[in-house]
Amino acid sequence: MDKHVAMKVYVQIVETGGFAKAGEVLRTSATQVTRTVQALERELGVKLLNRNTRRISITDAGASYYERCVRVLQEIENMEADLQGSKAGKKGIVRISVPALVAKETVVPALPKFFAAYPDIKLEISIADHHADLVEEGLDCAVHVGAVNDLGLVAKRIGFYQLITCASPGYLEKYGEPSSLESLREHVGVGYAMKTGRIREWEFVVEGESRSSPLKSIIVVNDADTYVACGLARLGLIQASSFMLEPHLRAGRLYEVLTQFPSNPRPVSILYAPNRNRPKRVGLFIDWLMELYPNR
């Protein structure tokens, strides 16, 4: 049995919470993962995991072994990087989660420069507008727009976006432009349903204080692309992050309104787990990504 491989398998089982999920991350079968950890337990002479048909749990011995495995594996990676020189840290796969429009408008257009600088790093990008589960999805890091509520993750601020309020020229021609927050009563907006099912309220800053405002609507959607499409189709005012709307503003398909009432900036953060040191390639990607947001 290759003890190094077995340790990697065991760490993945603990961090993903299951044999099948560990197999997906390691690109092997759940059966092979099970055999590996069984062989490891036989060689060590201790039970590392309690398992039944529904879930697994880690034993006291398993928890201690996991912590040591993490340290040993990281030390091996650092040692190999030192022996092989700086190039070693610039090689391997970085698995990330990025919101769809951040990927489309910010990350993907800049990737040729990244690959020119780091030709031996490969990226696996998962497009997701929800809050990614790094452990369950086997991710190295995730880009997140908005407040970070997961206290179990490290959140590194890399920039921000502004919420702006817009309407299509066709909508403004028919209904006119709102001149104040009170005038919004005479207008309709496209509703956006949060993951919780709650309809997102509109946000404005008035004399330094945040104010939320409901807005009547004739349509509610739960997808960012569809939300913008509704605004373009003259179905109502929309309020969204600048990165979503700037291409349409530049092209004249949308027009910003209520500019005297801005919103609080929405932070853009990159998230990663604190329980182990990041590989150098992940740190390189994070540093590169920060350069895309110079106004941080």
C-alpha positions as CSV (number, residue, x, y, z in Angstrom):
1,M,0.0,0.0,0.0
2,D,1.2,3.5,-0.9
3,K,1.0,5.3,2.4
4,H,1.2,8.7,0.8
5,V,-1.7,7.9,-1.5
6,A,-3.7,6.4,1.4
7,M,-3.2,9.5,3.5
8,K,-4.5,11.7,0.6
9,V,-7.5,9.5,0.3
10,Y,-8.3,9.5,4.0
11,V,-8.0,13.3,4.2
12,Q,-10.4,13.7,1.3
13,I,-12.9,11.4,3.0
14,V,-12.8,13.5,6.1
15,E,-13.0,16.8,4.3
16,T,-15.8,15.8,1.9
17,G,-17.7,13.7,4.4
18,G,-18.1,10.6,2.3
19,F,-16.5,7.9,0.2
20,A,-18.3,8.8,-3.0
21,K,-17.5,12.5,-2.8
22,A,-13.9,11.8,-2.0
23,G,-13.8,9.6,-5.1
24,E,-15.2,12.4,-7.2
25,V,-12.5,14.8,-6.0
26,L,-9.7,12.2,-6.5
27,R,-11.2,11.0,-9.8
28,T,-11.6,7.4,-8.7
29,S,-14.4,5.1,-7.6
30,A,-16.0,5.0,-4.2
31,T,-15.1,1.3,-4.1
32,Q,-11.4,2.0,-4.5
33,V,-11.7,4.7,-1.8
34,T,-13.3,2.3,0.6
35,R,-10.6,-0.4,-0.1
36,T,-7.9,2.1,0.5
37,V,-9.1,3.3,3.9
38,Q,-9.9,-0.3,4.9
39,A,-6.3,-1.2,4.1
40,L,-5.0,1.8,6.0
41,E,-7.0,0.9,9.1
42,R,-5.7,-2.7,8.9
43,E,-2.1,-1.5,8.7
44,L,-2.5,1.0,11.5
45,G,-4.5,-1.4,13.7
46,V,-7.0,1.3,14.6
47,K,-10.5,2.3,13.4
48,L,-10.4,5.7,11.8
49,L,-14.0,6.0,10.8
50,N,-17.4,4.8,12.0
51,R,-19.7,4.2,9.0
52,N,-23.2,3.0,8.3
53,T,-25.6,3.1,5.3
54,R,-26.3,6.8,5.8
55,R,-23.2,8.6,7.1
56,I,-19.7,8.4,8.4
57,S,-18.2,9.9,11.6
58,I,-14.6,10.2,12.6
59,T,-13.2,8.4,15.7
60,D,-11.0,10.1,18.2
61,A,-8.0,8.2,16.7
62,G,-9.2,9.2,13.3
63,A,-9.4,12.9,14.2
64,S,-5.8,12.8,15.5
65,Y,-4.6,10.9,12.5
66,Y,-6.3,13.4,10.1
67,E,-4.6,16.4,11.7
68,R,-1.2,14.7,11.4
69,C,-1.9,13.7,7.8
70,V,-2.7,17.3,6.9
71,R,0.6,18.5,8.3
72,V,2.6,15.7,6.7
73,L,1.1,16.1,3.3
74,Q,1.7,19.9,3.4
75,E,5.3,19.3,4.5
76,I,5.8,16.9,1.6
77,E,4.4,19.4,-0.9
78,N,6.6,22.2,0.6
79,M,9.7,20.0,0.5
80,E,9.1,19.0,-3.1
81,A,8.6,22.7,-4.0
82,D,11.9,23.6,-2.3
83,L,13.8,20.8,-4.1
84,Q,12.4,21.4,-7.5
85,G,12.7,25.2,-7.3
86,S,10.1,27.9,-7.8
87,K,8.6,26.2,-10.9
88,A,7.0,23.5,-8.7
89,G,4.7,26.0,-7.1
90,K,3.5,27.1,-10.5
91,K,2.2,23.7,-11.5
92,G,-1.0,21.8,-10.9
93,I,-4.8,22.2,-10.9
94,V,-6.7,25.0,-9.1
95,R,-10.4,24.3,-8.6
96,I,-12.5,27.4,-8.1
97,S,-16.2,28.5,-8.0
98,V,-17.1,31.8,-9.7
99,P,-20.5,33.5,-10.2
100,A,-21.6,33.3,-13.8
101,L,-21.4,37.0,-14.6
102,V,-18.1,37.5,-12.7
103,A,-16.6,34.7,-14.8
104,K,-18.1,36.1,-18.1
105,E,-17.3,39.8,-17.6
106,T,-14.2,39.8,-15.5
107,V,-12.3,36.5,-15.1
108,V,-12.5,34.7,-18.5
109,P,-11.5,37.7,-20.6
110,A,-8.3,38.1,-18.6
111,L,-7.4,34.4,-18.5
112,P,-5.1,34.5,-21.6
113,K,-2.7,36.7,-19.5
114,F,-2.9,34.3,-16.6
115,F,-2.0,31.3,-18.7
116,A,0.8,33.2,-20.4
117,A,2.3,33.8,-16.9
118,Y,1.6,30.4,-15.5
119,P,1.4,27.9,-18.4
120,D,1.6,24.8,-16.2
121,I,-1.3,25.7,-14.0
122,K,-4.7,24.3,-15.0
123,L,-8.0,25.8,-13.9
124,E,-11.2,23.9,-13.2
125,I,-14.0,26.5,-12.9
126,S,-17.4,25.7,-11.5
127,I,-20.0,28.3,-12.4
128,A,-22.3,28.9,-9.5
129,D,-24.2,31.9,-8.3
130,H,-25.0,30.3,-4.9
131,H,-22.7,30.2,-1.9
132,A,-20.3,27.4,-2.7
133,D,-19.5,24.6,-0.2
134,L,-15.7,24.3,-0.6
135,V,-15.4,20.9,1.2
136,E,-18.4,19.2,-0.4
137,E,-17.5,20.4,-3.9
138,G,-13.8,19.8,-3.6
139,L,-12.8,23.4,-4.3
140,D,-9.6,25.2,-3.5
141,C,-11.3,28.6,-3.3
142,A,-14.5,30.4,-4.4
143,V,-15.3,34.0,-5.5
144,H,-18.3,35.4,-3.7
145,V,-20.2,38.6,-4.3
146,G,-21.9,40.1,-1.2
147,A,-21.6,39.7,2.5
148,V,-19.9,36.5,3.8
149,N,-21.8,34.8,6.6
150,D,-19.8,31.6,6.8
151,L,-17.5,32.0,9.8
152,G,-15.7,28.7,9.0
153,L,-14.0,30.2,6.0
154,V,-11.3,32.8,5.4
155,A,-12.6,35.6,3.3
156,K,-10.1,37.8,1.5
157,R,-11.5,41.0,0.1
158,I,-10.4,41.5,-3.5
159,G,-12.7,44.3,-4.6
160,F,-16.2,45.5,-4.8
161,Y,-19.1,46.3,-7.1
162,Q,-21.7,49.0,-6.9
163,L,-25.4,48.3,-7.1
164,I,-26.9,50.6,-9.8
165,T,-30.5,51.2,-10.9
166,C,-31.3,51.1,-14.6
167,A,-34.1,51.1,-17.1
168,S,-34.2,50.5,-20.9
169,P,-34.7,53.5,-23.2
170,G,-38.1,51.9,-24.2
171,Y,-39.3,51.8,-20.6
172,L,-38.3,55.4,-20.0
173,E,-40.0,56.5,-23.1
174,K,-43.2,54.9,-21.9
175,Y,-43.1,55.6,-18.2
176,G,-40.7,58.4,-17.7
177,E,-37.6,58.6,-15.5
178,P,-38.0,58.4,-11.7
179,S,-36.7,61.5,-10.0
180,S,-36.9,60.5,-6.4
181,L,-37.5,57.5,-4.2
182,E,-41.1,58.6,-3.6
183,S,-41.7,58.6,-7.4
184,L,-40.9,54.9,-7.5
185,R,-44.5,54.3,-6.4
186,E,-45.4,55.2,-10.0
187,H,-43.0,52.7,-11.5
188,V,-42.6,48.9,-11.7
189,G,-39.5,46.9,-11.2
190,V,-38.4,43.4,-12.1
191,G,-38.6,41.3,-8.9
192,Y,-35.7,39.0,-8.0
193,A,-36.4,36.0,-5.7
194,M,-33.6,35.1,-3.4
195,K,-32.6,31.5,-2.7
196,T,-34.7,31.7,0.5
197,G,-37.8,32.6,-1.7
198,R,-37.8,36.2,-0.3
199,I,-38.1,39.0,-2.9
200,R,-35.0,41.2,-2.7
201,E,-35.7,44.8,-1.7
202,W,-34.1,47.7,-3.5
203,E,-31.2,49.4,-1.7
204,F,-30.3,53.1,-1.7
205,V,-28.2,55.4,0.4
206,V,-29.9,58.6,1.6
207,E,-27.9,61.2,3.5
208,G,-25.3,58.5,4.5
209,E,-27.9,56.0,5.7
210,S,-29.0,52.8,4.0
211,R,-32.6,52.6,3.0
212,S,-34.5,49.6,1.5
213,S,-37.5,50.1,-0.7
214,P,-40.1,47.6,-2.0
215,L,-41.2,48.1,-5.6
216,K,-44.3,46.7,-7.3
217,S,-43.6,44.3,-10.1
218,I,-45.3,42.3,-12.8
219,I,-42.7,39.6,-13.0
220,V,-40.4,37.8,-10.5
221,V,-37.4,35.7,-11.6
222,N,-34.6,33.9,-9.7
223,D,-31.8,33.9,-12.3
224,A,-29.4,36.8,-12.9
225,D,-29.3,36.6,-16.7
226,T,-33.0,36.4,-16.9
227,Y,-33.3,39.4,-14.5
228,V,-31.2,41.6,-16.8
229,A,-33.1,40.2,-19.9
230,C,-36.3,41.4,-18.3
231,G,-34.9,44.9,-17.9
232,L,-33.8,44.9,-21.5
233,A,-37.3,43.8,-22.5
234,R,-38.8,46.9,-20.9
235,L,-40.6,44.9,-18.2
236,G,-39.4,47.2,-15.4
237,L,-36.6,48.9,-13.6
238,I,-33.8,46.7,-12.4
239,Q,-31.1,47.1,-9.8
240,A,-28.0,44.9,-10.0
241,S,-24.2,44.9,-9.6
242,S,-22.3,47.2,-12.0
243,F,-20.4,44.2,-13.4
244,M,-23.7,42.9,-14.7
245,L,-25.0,46.1,-16.2
246,E,-21.9,48.0,-17.5
247,P,-21.8,46.3,-20.9
248,H,-25.4,47.3,-21.5
249,L,-24.9,50.8,-20.3
250,R,-21.9,51.3,-22.6
251,A,-24.0,49.9,-25.6
252,G,-26.9,52.2,-24.8
253,R,-29.3,49.3,-24.1
254,L,-29.8,50.5,-20.5
255,Y,-29.7,53.9,-18.8
256,E,-28.8,54.6,-15.2
257,V,-31.4,56.3,-13.1
258,L,-31.6,57.7,-9.6
259,T,-27.8,58.4,-9.7
260,Q,-28.3,60.8,-6.7
261,F,-29.2,57.8,-4.6
262,P,-26.3,55.3,-4.8
263,S,-26.1,52.0,-2.9
264,N,-23.5,50.6,-0.5
265,P,-20.8,48.7,-2.4
266,R,-21.1,45.0,-2.6
267,P,-17.8,43.3,-1.5
268,V,-16.1,40.7,-3.8
269,S,-14.2,38.1,-1.7
270,I,-12.3,35.0,-2.4
271,L,-13.0,32.3,0.1
272,Y,-10.8,29.4,1.2
273,A,-10.7,26.9,4.1
274,P,-8.5,27.7,7.1
275,N,-7.7,24.1,8.1
276,R,-4.7,23.7,5.8
277,N,-2.1,25.8,4.1
278,R,-2.9,26.8,0.5
279,P,-0.8,25.3,-2.2
280,K,1.4,27.9,-3.9
281,R,-0.5,27.7,-7.1
282,V,-3.7,28.7,-5.3
283,G,-2.0,31.7,-3.8
284,L,-0.7,32.7,-7.2
285,F,-4.2,32.5,-8.6
286,I,-5.6,34.6,-5.7
287,D,-2.8,37.2,-6.2
288,W,-3.6,37.4,-9.9
289,L,-7.3,37.7,-9.3
290,M,-6.7,40.6,-6.9
291,E,-5.0,42.5,-9.8
292,L,-8.3,42.5,-11.7
293,Y,-9.9,44.6,-8.9
294,P,-7.6,47.6,-8.5
295,N,-10.2,49.5,-6.4
296,R,-10.1,47.2,-3.4
